[in-house]
Amino acid sequence: MGDVIKFKKPKPSEKHKGNMLCKRNFHKWEIDQEKQFDVKQGRLVTVYKCMRCGIFKTEAK
């Protein structure tokens, strides 16, 4: 006979660690310095990146 392996079910706090705030629109924005000029619009833009979930947001000046 083979060995019996118990599977551990992850707790909800471990499963959604760090994403619950972002799902409720409480992102932690930081400025991304790599992209500062938009070629299509021809003006400076500020690109923000969420530290928790990694999505981007742009803001034109």
N, C-alpha and C positions, 0 to 999 in steps of 0.2 A: 504494500500500500504506500501511497505517497504522503508527503507531509501536508498538513492542513495549514493554510495561510489565512490569517484574519486580515481583512481589508479595513483600513481605517478611513472612516468618512470624515472629510474636513469640516471643521466648525464654520459657521457663517462668518465669524470674525476673521478667520484665516482665508476663506474663499474670496472675500471682497476687501481684502486689506488694502487701504489706500485709495479705493475707488468710490466709496460712499459719498465723500465730500464732493468729488467731481460730478457724480451723477446728480447731485442737488445744486449744481452751478456754484460751488465754492472752490474754484480752481486756485492753484497757487502759481500765479503768472511770474515769469522772469523774462527779461529782454534777451532775444536771440541776436547776437551781434553779427552773424554771418550774412544776413540779408538786410540791406538798408535802402536799396534803391530799386524801385519797380520800373522795369523797362516799358511795359505797356502803358502805364499811366504817366510816366515821365516825371515822377516826383519821389521825394523821400517818404518812406513808410517805416513804421516801427513794427517789428514782428515779435509777438509774445509767444512763449511756449510754456505749457503747464508742466511743472516739475513732476507731478504725480502721474498723469495719464498720457502726456506727450502730444496733446493736440496743439494746433497753432491758431493764433488770432492775429490779424493785421489791423493796423490803425494808421490811416493816412494823415499827414500833417499839413 
